[in-house]
Amino acid sequence: MTITPLNHHYASILTPEQALLEERDWQELLAASVISAEQLATHLPIDPENVDRVAGAYPMRINPYFLELACRQGAPLQRQVVPCIDELLTADAIPDPLHEEHQSPVEGIIHRYPDRVVFLVSNRCAAYCRFCMRKRRVATGAPIEWPTLQAGIDYIRSATEVTDVILSGGDPLLRTDTQLEWLLAGLHAIPHVTTIRIHSRVPSTLPQRITPALTAILKRFAPLYVNTHFNHAAEVTPQAETACRRLVEAGIPLGCQTVLLRGVNDTPAAMQDLMRRLVAIRVKPYYLHQMDPVAGTAHFRVPIREGLAIMRSLRGHISGMCVPHYMIDLPGGGGKVPLLPDYVREVRKRDMVVENFRGERFTYPLD
Ligand SMILES: *Cc1c(COP(=O)(O)O)cnc(C)c1O
């Protein structure tokens, strides 16, 4: 990767030595990740043969921070990162149900909606989620190289209708500070790009990545939003809170895209707890995603009926700030559609019958 010289804009906040130390910490954690069944078996009771078979198809990576948390917190966290033999079941076996590859004008760009694109800038993560929607291309293959990123920026520059660029992956924040600064500067210089979003799970899986140095870089590219990804209240640790506080204090609004997952957050109590804890650390729940029918993830799917019941358990019962939109993403690249529990029980000539969160019925005029 060709890299433009680093501008030390954050020197006033941290000395370069301090900045380097923080940056090395997250990279050291990442380098010490558990990637083999043999290593994992020293921490958790697993079937090494099965774990190795699955990890051969879909690599495993659990960094020491998340491993320690998962060992302490049990099934809801372990299920997310420990390979499971069910991943090799072939029912529902569509690698790319959302047709992302068909909607890709150049490598790494998904252009589905008129005014915004997803830009895949990394195919590595701080931990590999077993339910990943991009299992087909994350964790494997060569790292994304500079010419691909440059071609993505060139495409966005030529697509003048694009105002919103979503950096995704993999995890964009696994790029180094220098690389991110180069990418963001390239996008920021495009006049029609008015907002940039970074979709990253590191605030929950490797919060040490959110260093003051990184935060100072991100701050320069406002308006920049970070949509993170927490799936269970136990992920909201003091470290995660620090990471989110640093971002918020740099003026970066935080959203959360949670995935509805069997055995992780598929009860009203677990979801309420998670959403409340997110709002308490200034993360606004944005989407609750229904699992896409991606090959190797069927064992995580929760029926829509249950998802709607969980949504019903949120609205009215807890602060409206804690209520995300429940989204399905249509197969074939149709895009995202929100699902709502049905509060309208009956539509009559002049009015309708509406149910409130307690199940009490009221009439409401139609016109
Ligand atoms: C989800 C998604 C977006 C962003 O959708 P929003 O509803 O604006 O958050 C954009 N492009 C693609 C391909 C997506 O899957």
Ligand as a Chemical Component Dictionary entry (heavy atoms), coordinates in Angstrom:
data_LIG
# 
_chem_comp.id                   LIG 
_chem_comp.type                 NON-POLYMER 
_chem_comp.pdbx_formal_charge   0 
_chem_comp.three_letter_code    LIG 
# 
loop_
_chem_comp_atom.comp_id 
_chem_comp_atom.atom_id 
_chem_comp_atom.alt_atom_id 
_chem_comp_atom.type_symbol 
_chem_comp_atom.charge 
_chem_comp_atom.model_Cartn_x 
_chem_comp_atom.model_Cartn_y 
_chem_comp_atom.model_Cartn_z 
_chem_comp_atom.pdbx_ordinal 
LIG C1 C1 C 0 -27.763 -0.956 4.349  1  
LIG C2 C2 C 0 -27.173 -0.428 3.121  2  
LIG C3 C3 C 0 -27.033 0.949  2.919  3  
LIG C4 C4 C 0 -27.428 1.977  3.959  4  
LIG O1 O1 O 0 -28.771 1.985  4.208  5  
LIG P1 P1 P 0 -29.372 3.083  5.195  6  
LIG O2 O2 O 0 -30.800 2.675  5.329  7  
LIG O3 O3 O 0 -29.181 4.424  4.556  8  
LIG O4 O4 O 0 -28.616 2.993  6.489  9  
LIG C5 C5 C 0 -26.517 1.383  1.733  10 
LIG N1 N1 N 0 -26.145 0.517  0.764  11 
LIG C6 C6 C 0 -26.275 -0.802 0.928  12 
LIG C7 C7 C 0 -25.828 -1.705 -0.163 13 
LIG C8 C8 C 0 -26.774 -1.333 2.105  14 
LIG O5 O5 O 0 -26.870 -2.651 2.269  15 
# 
loop_
_chem_comp_bond.comp_id 
_chem_comp_bond.atom_id_1 
_chem_comp_bond.atom_id_2 
_chem_comp_bond.value_order 
_chem_comp_bond.pdbx_ordinal 
LIG C1 C2 SING 1  
LIG C2 C3 SING 2  
LIG C2 C8 DOUB 3  
LIG C3 C4 SING 4  
LIG C3 C5 DOUB 5  
LIG C4 O1 SING 6  
LIG O1 P1 SING 7  
LIG P1 O2 DOUB 8  
LIG P1 O3 SING 9  
LIG P1 O4 SING 10 
LIG C5 N1 SING 11 
LIG N1 C6 DOUB 12 
LIG C6 C7 SING 13 
LIG C6 C8 SING 14 
LIG C8 O5 SING 15 
# 
